[in-house]
Amino acid sequence: MMNDRERNRAYRRAIEATVRPGDLVLDIGTGAGVTALMAARAGGHVVTCESNPHTAFLADRVIRANGYGGRITLIPASSTELVVGRDLPGPPDVVTAEIFDCGLIGESALRALDHAHRELISATTRLVPRGGRLWAQLVESESLHGLNQVGEVEGFDLSPFNAASTRGYFPGRVDRHPHTVLAPAFRLLDFDFGEPPAPRTRHLTVPVTADGTAHALVMWFELDLGGGIRVSNHSAGSGHWEQAVQTFPAPVAVRAGTAVRLTARHDLDALSLGLEAVRP
């Protein structure tokens, strides 16, 4: 992740375009400290946080080794534990965050942003990133399905073990698995990080363009970092993120010219998906 040049370059350009000299910057989930260092180099006074104590210890060493110990305050805690007036002198001018997993919201990104809107930031706070979009595509792939579901093995029925299958999405390099695209890519969900996040349910009808069996939904995101700067985990990219794969416990047979009905629900912590064929 730290060697992901595409991600690093995009965040550097966005932070340099957003942070002004003297700005108070809140960096959420610092990891190795890269985004905090970028914000400090751009002229900001940075308060950054990291919930993993070992990671926070190493990030502090990185920050000091690069000579920014006087411009960056690192707090070994989750951003949801921060308090304005105690940990921050006031609402930050800028918030930076790189707390996104392969499906965008699985690392409690919405939970952190919800708390930030309620307790930390003001109406004039500038965010990097500004928002995100989740794309999806229906595929046939026994290989992807087999990453999360099991049936007969050497003449034995192992399907009861599917009770332990992952219910949500999981990361996977889709281009490493044989698969057939059953429908064009479509926009699944849009997120405006400048607004407080809220649970949503969305119903979509997806036209099918090829005969086959819908084994999985493959998802990827686009992050809007501002100023036309974007970063994505599409399979054609070179970044460190894998794609998000949601397998269906009961694959759905589909035919070209028909459609499937997809229900997408998310709260502040997780995304759930349901799929059914639309009868002609």
Residue pairs with C-beta under 8 A, 6 or more apart in sequence:
1 7
1 31
1 240
2 8
2 31
2 32
2 34
3 240
4 239
4 240
4 241
5 238
6 231
6 237
6 238
6 239
7 98
7 231
7 239
7 240
8 34
10 225
10 229
10 230
10 231
11 34
11 35
11 38
11 96
11 98
11 128
11 225
11 231
12 38
13 225
13 227
13 229
14 128
14 129
14 225
14 226
14 227
14 229
15 35
15 38
15 39
15 42
15 96
15 128
16 38
16 42
17 226
17 227
17 229
18 42
18 94
18 126
18 128
18 226
19 25
19 39
19 42
19 43
19 44
19 93
19 94
20 42
20 43
20 44
20 93
21 42
21 43
21 44
22 43
22 44
22 45
23 43
23 44
23 45
23 92
23 93
23 94
24 44
24 45
24 47
24 88
24 89
24 90
24 91
24 92
24 93
24 94
25 36
25 39
25 40
25 44
25 45
25 46
25 47
25 92
25 93
25 94
25 95
25 96
26 46
26 47
26 48
26 49
26 79
26 82
26 88
26 92
26 94
26 95
26 96
26 116
26 120
26 121
27 35
27 36
27 39
27 46
27 47
27 48
27 49
27 95
27 96
27 97
28 48
28 49
28 79
28 95
28 96
28 97
28 99
28 112
28 116
29 49
29 50
29 51
29 79
29 97
29 98
29 99
29 107
29 112
30 36
30 48
30 49
30 50
30 56
30 59
30 74
31 50
31 55
31 59
31 98
32 55
32 58
32 59
32 62
33 48
33 59
33 60
33 62
33 63
33 72
33 74
35 48
35 96
35 97
35 98
36 46
36 48
36 59
36 63
36 68
36 72
36 74
36 96
37 62
37 63
37 66
37 68
37 72
38 96
39 46
39 94
39 96
40 46
40 68
40 71
40 72
41 68
44 71
44 93
44 94
45 71
46 71
46 72
46 73
47 72
47 73
47 75
47 82
47 87
47 88
47 92
48 59
48 72
48 73
48 74
48 75
49 74
49 75
49 76
49 77
49 78
49 79
49 81
49 82
49 87
50 56
50 59
50 74
50 75
50 76
50 77
51 76
51 77
51 78
53 76
56 74
56 76
57 76
59 74
60 74
63 69
63 72
63 74
75 82
75 87
78 112
79 112
79 115
79 116
79 120
80 111
80 112
80 115
82 88
82 119
82 120
83 119
84 90
84 91
84 119
84 120
88 120
91 120
91 121
91 122
91 125
92 120
92 121
92 125
93 124
93 125
93 126
94 125
94 126
94 127
94 128
95 116
95 120
95 121
95 125
95 126
95 127
95 128
96 127
96 128
97 109
97 112
97 113
97 127
97 128
97 129
99 107
99 108
99 109
99 112
100 107
100 109
100 132
100 221
100 223
101 107
101 109
101 171
101 241
101 244
102 169
102 171
102 219
102 220
102 221
102 233
102 241
102 242
102 243
102 244
103 134
103 168
103 169
103 219
103 221
103 244
103 271
104 132
104 134
104 191
104 221
104 244
105 191
105 266
105 269
105 270
105 271
106 168
106 169
106 244
106 270
106 271
108 268
108 269
110 191
110 197
110 266
110 268
110 269
111 268
111 269
113 193
113 196
113 197
114 196
114 197
114 268
117 195
117 196
117 197
118 196
126 226
127 193
127 194
128 225
128 226
129 193
129 223
129 224
129 225
129 226
130 192
130 193
130 194
130 224
130 225
130 226
131 190
131 191
131 192
131 193
131 194
131 223
131 224
132 190
132 191
132 193
132 221
132 222
132 223
132 224
133 187
133 189
133 190
133 191
133 221
133 222
133 224
134 187
134 188
134 189
134 190
134 191
134 219
134 220
134 221
135 185
135 186
135 187
135 188
135 219
135 220
135 221
135 222
135 234
136 185
136 186
136 188
136 217
136 218
136 219
136 262
137 181
137 183
137 184
137 185
137 186
137 217
137 218
137 219
138 181
138 182
138 183
138 206
138 208
138 214
138 216
138 217
138 218
138 254
138 260
138 275
139 174
139 179
139 180
139 181
139 182
139 214
139 215
139 216
139 217
139 218
140 179
140 180
140 182
140 210
140 212
140 213
140 214
140 215
141 177
141 178
141 179
141 180
141 215
141 216
142 178
142 215
143 177
143 178
143 179
144 172
144 174
144 177
144 179
144 215
144 216
144 218
144 245
144 247
145 215
145 216
145 247
145 248
145 251
147 170
147 172
147 245
147 247
148 165
148 166
148 170
148 245
148 247
149 162
149 165
149 247
149 249
150 158
150 159
150 161
150 162
151 157
151 158
151 159
152 158
162 249
165 247
165 249
166 247
167 272
168 246
168 270
168 271
168 272
169 219
169 244
169 245
169 246
169 271
169 273
170 244
170 245
171 241
171 242
171 243
171 244
171 245
172 242
172 243
172 244
172 245
173 235
173 242
173 243
174 218
174 235
174 242
174 243
174 245
175 235
179 218
180 210
180 212
181 209
181 210
182 208
182 209
182 210
182 212
182 214
182 254
183 206
183 207
183 208
183 209
183 210
183 260
184 207
184 209
186 204
186 206
188 202
188 204
188 219
188 264
189 200
189 202
189 264
189 266
189 271
191 197
197 268
199 265
199 266
199 267
199 268
200 265
200 266
201 263
201 264
201 265
202 263
202 264
202 265
203 261
203 262
203 263
204 261
204 262
204 263
204 264
205 259
205 260
205 261
205 262
205 278
206 259
206 260
206 261
206 262
207 258
207 259
208 254
208 255
208 256
208 257
208 258
208 259
208 260
209 256
210 256
211 254
211 255
211 256
212 253
212 254
213 251
213 252
213 253
213 254
214 248
214 251
214 252
214 253
214 254
214 260
214 275
215 247
215 248
215 251
216 245
216 246
216 247
216 248
217 245
217 246
217 248
217 262
217 273
217 275
218 235
218 243
218 244
218 245
219 243
219 244
219 245
219 246
220 232
220 233
220 234
220 235
220 243
220 244
221 232
221 233
222 230
222 231
222 232
222 234
223 230
223 231
223 232
224 230
225 231
231 239
232 239
233 239
233 241
233 242
233 243
234 243
235 243
246 273
248 275
252 260
252 275
252 276
252 277
253 277
254 260
254 277
258 277
258 278
258 280
259 277
259 278
260 275
260 276
260 277
260 278
261 275
261 276
261 277
261 278
262 273
262 274
262 275
263 273
263 274
263 275
264 271
264 272
264 273
265 271
265 272
265 273
266 272
